[in-house]
Amino acid sequence: MLLTAGAMVGGSLFSEATLSAAQSGSAAGKKKTIGLQLYSIGGDMGKDAAGSLKKISDMGYSAAETASYGDGKFYGRTPAEFRKMAEDVGIRVTGAHLGRGYDAGWEDWWKQACDAQAAVGGKYIVLPGIDFGKTEADLKRTCEYFDKVGAIANAAGLKFGYHNHAHEFNKQDGYVIENYLLEHTDPEKVMFELDVYWASKGGVNPSAYIQKYAGRFPLLHIKDDNVIGASQTIDFEAIFNAAYKQGLEAYYVEIEANDIPPMECAEKSAEYLSAAKFVK
């Protein structure tokens, strides 16, 4: 969820991308569960949360991952209030991005956060970033922390996971950070949400990486330079095929800063995914 500047995409390029997806098979008549990370439209959510949720529902989104949490509330509302607001317009709040490092009080904080996520109807609670320190010992301590948080999430009936950016594919003390996290956490307690865009920027082939660590990626962030599929540089078909094969449970479109208004970008991304035959 780091900001990045994306290149502007003209209508003609998007049309080609959409046409390509449509030619691979239309999903007309079949309702897909397309999720949106609400960070994508954070400004709109801050101004008019109810109206923004209605807009994305009309676009075809039916699931959401939140990006605003504090003191037991989502976007300044209690879990019950926010859940009703979303479900009234056909949006299920299935995931949340939030987090805290292992400082004093972290255990109670996570318990409250998990209780709030369960109350809003969610299944997944995802940490979008953390300081890994500088050594392997720091990485080991991070993995131990993840396992502890995962146990708290499990007790609340949730799954806890970690979301990557590009730097997790750098080495720390000789180890690729993301690989280390995957190989030194308990699969029963810790899952991973692969951001396919940032994985690509980190020099990784997302579909191959999903296959290498099959079963660890029940969630995906689907992202492009701007509109999903428009850059034609990320093989979304291969990514979805690999993800479904290893047990994909949910995916969320995420939009970073670019020259296209976020709501327009969200709408065109939903159109692409709705038309793509490879998306179930």
N, C-alpha and C positions, 0 to 999 in steps of 0.2 A: 504494500500500500504506500510505497514511497512515490513521490511525484516525479514524473519524467515528462520531458517535452516531446510530443509526438508530431510527426509531420502532417501537414494538412492533406486531407484526401478529398479530391473533387468528386462530384456526382458521378462522373463517367467511370472512375475506378471502382467506386462502390457498386455501381450497376453491374459491372463485369463480375465482381465477386459474388454478388447476389445471384446473378444469372447462372454462374458456375455451380453454386449450391443447389439452385432450383433444378438445373439440368441433371444433377445427380439423384434427383427424386424429391418430389414434394411431399410434405408431411400434412397436407391439407386434410382436415377432418379428424386429425389425431392431436389431442391436447398433450403437449409435452410439459414437463415440470422444468421450467427455465428459471434459474435463480439469479438474483442481482445482489452484489455487495453494495450496500447503501452508501458506503464511502463514495461511490461513483457519482452520486447526486447529493453529496453532503450539503452543499449550499441550499439546494431546494428543500431538503429535509429540514434544515434549520429555519427556513422561512414559513413553510407550510407542509408539515409532515403528512397530514391526512390527505391533502390534495396531491402530494407527490406520490404517495402510495397508490392512489386511484389512477394516476397517469401511467405508472409502470404496469399496473394490473391490466389496463386497457391495451398496453403494448404486447401483452402476452406473458408477462412474468407472473409466476404464482408462488415463488419462494423468495425469501430475503435473508441476507446475512447482515446483521447490524454492525455498526462501527462507532456507536456512541453509547457509552455506559458509564455510570458513576453513581455511587451511593445507592445501589439497588435499583436504579432507574435506567430506562432506555429513552434517549432523546427527551430527557426531563420528565418522563411519564413512568408510572408504576408498571410492572410487567403485565398486570391485568388490563390496564388502560391501553398500553401499546399493542398488546395482543388483539384486543377487540378492534382497535383502530385498523389494524392490518387485515384481520380476518373479515371485517365488514366489507372490504373491497376485494376479497379473494386472494389475499397474500398470507401465506404461512411463514412465520418467523422460525426458520429451522436452524440457523447458526448465528454465532456472534464472534466478532473480533474484539478482544480486550486482553488486558494482561498486566502483570506486575512482576517485578524481579524478586529474588529471594532476600528481601529485607525484613526488618521486624514487622510482624503482623501479617505476613503473606498468607499464612494458613487460614486465618479467619476471613481475610479478604476473598480468597478463592472460594471458600464455603458460601459466602454471601452471593458471590457472582454466579456460582453454579445453581444455587437455589433460585435466583432471579431468572436464569436462562431456562431452567425447568418450568418455571411458572409462565414464561412467555410462550412456552410450547416448543422450545428448541431441542435439538438433539446434539448439537456440536458446539464446543467452545474452543476457540482457536487463538493462540498467542501469535501475534503478527511480527514479533521481533524481540530480540534480547541481546544484551552484551555478553559475548562469548569469552571475554578475557583474552589472554594471549598464549596460554599453554595447553597441553593435553590435559593437565590436571583441572584446568578451568572447564574444559569441555566435559570431562568426566563428572564434575560437580553439576554442570548444567543438565546432563542426562539424568542424574539422580534427582534433581529438582523436578524435571519433567515427569518422572515416574511418580513422585509424591503428589504432584498436582493431578496427574491422571487418576490416581487412586481416589482423590477427593471427588473428581468428576464422575467416576464410575459409581461411587456411593450415592450420587444424586441422579443416577440413571442416564448420564451423559458420556460423550466421548470427548477427550481432550486431545488437541493436536497443535502442531506448529506449522506456520506458513513461511515459506522461503522468499527471499529476494535474490539478487544475483550474487551477493558476497558470500552466501553460504556454500558456494561452489569454489571458493578460494581455499587455500591450505592454511592451517594453523598448526604450528609445531609438527609439520609433516603430514597432517591428516586433512583430507577434504572434509570441511565442517559438516555438510549435509549428510555425507556418507557415515561419518562418525555418529551423528545423532541417530540415524536409522539403525545402525549396528549395535548401539549401546543403550537403547531404551527398550522397555518391555512392550512388545506388540499388543499385549492385553490392556495396557494402560495408556499408550501413546500412539496416536495416528499422525499422519502428515497430510497437509493440504498443499498440493503442488501447484504453484503459480507457474503455468507453462511459459508465459512470456519471460518472466525473470529467469527461469531455468535456461531458456534459450540464450538470453543475454549473458548468462554465466558459462556458456560454452557447452551446455548439455543438450542432447537430443531428448526432448520430453518423453516421447513414446518409448524409446529404448530404456530410459531411466525408470519409467513406470514398470516395464517388464522386468528389469533387473531387481527391483525391490517390490515384486508383486505382493499385493495384499496390504501394503502399508499406506496406500493412497486412496482412501475412500472418498476424498474430496478433491476437487480441482478448482483453481481460479482460471477462467477462460479469458484471455486478454490478448490484445494485438496493439499495434502502435496507436490505433484509434478504434475505428469500427471493426468488429470481429470479422476476420477473413479478408479485409480490404488490402492489407499489405501483401498478401499472398507469399509471405515468408515463413509462416508457421503451418505445419501440416496438421491441421485440426482433425482431419479424418483419421490419420494414423494415431493421433493422441486419444481420440474417443474410442477407437477400436481397442487399443491397448488397455484403456481404463475400464471399459465394460468387461473385458476378459478377466481382469483381476479384481472385479467387485466394486465398481464405482457406485457410490450411494447418492451423491449430489454434486452439482457444479454451480458455480456462481460467475456470472459476467462481472468483470471489474474494469472500470474505465479510469485511466490515469489522465493527468492534465494534457489537453491537446487543443487544437484550434477549432474543434467542432463543439458546439454546446453539448454538455453532458446528456441532457434529455434526448436530444436528437441522436447522439451516439448510441445511447441505450436502446432507442427504438429501432435503429438500423441493425444493431447487433442482434436484437430479438428476432427481427425479420430473417436474418441470415441463418440463425440456429433453427428457427421454425421450418425453414425451407430445406435444410440439409438432411438428406436421407440417413446419414451416418449418426445423427443425433436421435436418440430414442425418446 
